Amino acid sequence: MSDLAFGIDIGGSGIKGAPVDLVAGEYADKRTRIPTPRPSTPQAVADVLAQLVDSYHLADDVPIGVAFPAPMQHGVVRSMANLDQSWTGVDLPALVRRATGRHAVAVNDADAAGVGEVRYGAARDTDGVVLVATLGTGIGSALVVDGVLVPNTELGHLEIDGHDAETRAADSAREREDLSWEEWAERLQRYFGVVEDLLSPDLIVVGGGVSKHHEKYLPHLHLRAPIIPAQLRNAAGIVGAAALAAGR
């Protein structure tokens, strides 16, 4: 397995990438960000990916891992919310290979972040079932069992008390409804309590931008499993995608 891979995180406003040292689990060079093109069609994004990769002096055998903001199955985009609708049905690894000439893998961005946290972050060296939840506009989820990703979970869309869970418990709901941290913690308690009853995780890791304020809400949660903040934060998707590309 290579000790270097290139990770890319595609978002609605920016496309970020960096080479990743897979021994240390950190950037091997500075991260580069390029605005997401408008319209954000597959070919327009592929051109940006090629530009991003070509801006570094990488050996020809350095693989590429892509974290993508949509449900995916075997690298194929199933539906799209944040980019151009023409992405639905696109084989993203094949698109990246054509654009860059390199081996590529692609996964949902929450899955990539989960792998990053399990391999190198808050859940490093944790055996058993680890749930990584990213709290933001929605709720992303990654489920890792004994170090192996179970892809494509969409646990933010569980129906709880007659509601799509993320409409009540995502960080966007806290902001939209002007909830106090304690009020939001009650929502999170209900959400994670249901998830815990379904999966019995050994550890829950909470990521997303709001994780930097973890001391304001995590102490209010009372679950069977430990629940802790993510460590890699914004780097998790790039690092996790790179690790998957290298077969780690």
N, C-alpha and C positions, 0 to 999 in steps of 0.2 A: 504494500500500500504506500502511496505517495505521502510525504509529510507536508506537501503544499497543495492547496486547491484554491480556486477562486470562487468566492461567494457573492451572489447578487440578490438584492432585495428590491422587488418591483412594487412601487406604490402608486397611488393615484396622482400624486404631485411630483414625486421624485423617484429616480432609479439610482440605487446606491450599490457600490461594489468595492471589494478589496480582496487582495490575496490573504489567505489565512494560514498561519502556522498551526498545523494540526497536532503538534505535540503540546504546544502551550495553550491552544484554543484561543488565540488572539490574532489581531491583524498583523501581517508580516510587513505591511507598508501602509501608508495613510489611505483612508477611505476616500473615494471619489463619488460625488453626487452630480447627476445630470437631470435637469427637469424632464418629467414625463412628456412626451410629444403630444401635440393636439392636432388632429385626432389621434388617440392612442391605439391605432390599429396594430395588429400583429407585426406587419412588416416594418412600420415606423418604430415600434419598440425594439424589434430585432436589430435594426440599424443602430440604435443607441447602445444595445448590448455589445455589438461588435466594436463600436467606438470606445466603450468603457474598457473592454478587455485589451484592445490594441494600445491603450494608453499606458499599459504596464509591459515590462520586458519579461514575459513569461516563457518558460520552456514549452515546447509543442505538446508535451504530454500532461500538462497541468489541466485537470478536469474542472468543469464549471458546475456549481450547484445554484439553483434558482429558487428563491422563496417568492411565491406568487399569491396575490390576494383574492383567491377564488377556490371553491371546491374543485378538487382534481382527483382523477382516478387513472393510475398508471401513466401519469404525465399529461393526460388529456383534460382540458378545461371543461367542466360540466356546465357551469353557468357563470355569469359575470355581472357584477354590480358596479365596480369602481373604475373600469376601463371600457373601451369600445365594445359594443355588443357582438362584434364580429369575432371575438375571442372564443365564443362558445364552440366546442368541438375541435379546437386547435390542439395538436400534439406539440406541446411546448419544448420538450427535449429535442425533438426533430428540428424544430424551428431554430433553436439555439445552435445545434450542430451545423446546420446549413449556413448560419450567419457567421460562425466563428471557426468552424472546422475542428471543433474539440468535442470530446465526450462530455455529455451533460445529463444531469438529472434535474427534475423539477418537482417541488412539493408545495402544498399549501403553506402560507407564511406562518401560521400558528404551529403546524407540524415542525417546520424548520426551527422555530424558536424553542419548541419543546426539546428537540434533539440537542440544541446548543446548551440548554440548561442542564440536561441530564449528563451529557458528555463532559462539560467543562464548567458548569455553573452551580446553582444552588442545590441541585440534586445529584451532583457528582458522587459516584461510589455508592449510590442508593440502590439496593436490590428491591425486587418486587414490582408493584404497580405504582407508577408515578403519573399524576395528572398535572399538567401545566396549563393554566388558564390565563389568557391575555384579556385584560379588561380595558376596553376603549369605547369606540363607537358601538361595537358589538362585543360578544364574548367569543374569543377563539379558544380552541381546546386542542391539546395534544396528549395522547395516551401512550406511555412507554412502559413496556413490561420486560423486566430483566434486561434493560438496555436496548430492546428492540421496539421500534416505532410501530404502533397499530394505526395506520394512516386513515385519514378522511373522516375522523370523528367531527361531528357538528353539534357538540353538547350545548352550545349557546342557544340552540333552537329547540331544546326540550320544552314541551308544554308543561308549565307548572302553574297550578291554580287558574287554569284557563287562559294563560298568557304565554306567548313566546318568551322564554326566560330572559333573553337579552334586552327585551323592551322594558323590563322592570329592574334588572340587576346590572346592566352594563354601566360604565362610567358616564356614558352620555345620558342615561336616565337620571343619575345623580345631579348632573349639571342642568338638565332640562327642567327637572322638578325642584331644583334648588334644595335638595335634601341635605341635612346635616350628615356628618360622618357616621354618627350613631344610627340615624335613620337608614342610611344606605347599608350599614353593616347588618341591619335586620333583614334587608333584601338578600344580601350575600349569604347570610346564615341559612335562609330558606333554600336558596339555590344550591349552595354547596352541600347542604344536608341531604337534598334529594340525590345529587350526584354521588355522594358518599354511600347512600343506601344502595345505589345501583352497582357501583364498581368496587367498593371497599378499598380505596387506594391506601398505600402505605405512606404516601407523602403527597401533599398538594403544594404546588408552587404558583404564586400569583405574579404575573408579569403585566406588561403594558405600561404606559407612561405614568399611570396613577400609582404604580408600585413604589415610586419614590416617596410617597406619603403613607407607606404601609403602617406606620406606628399610629395613625389616626383611625384605622378601621380593623386591621387584623386582630388586635388584642380583644376586640368585642366578639370574635367568632369562637364558638365552642363546638369543635368537631372531634371525632375519634382520632382522625389522622392529624399529624402536625401540619400546619399551614404556614408557609414562609414566603418572603418576597424573593423575586428573581434577582439574579446577580448580574447577568450580562446585559440586561435591558436592551437598548437599541442595537447592540451588536449581535444579539442572539440569533436573529434570522440569517444573517450573513454567515456566521460561524457554523450554525447547524446545517445550512444548505451545503456549505463547503465540505463538512464532515461526511454527509451523505454522498456527495459526488465522489469522494475518495474511497468509498466503500467502508467507512468506519461506522 
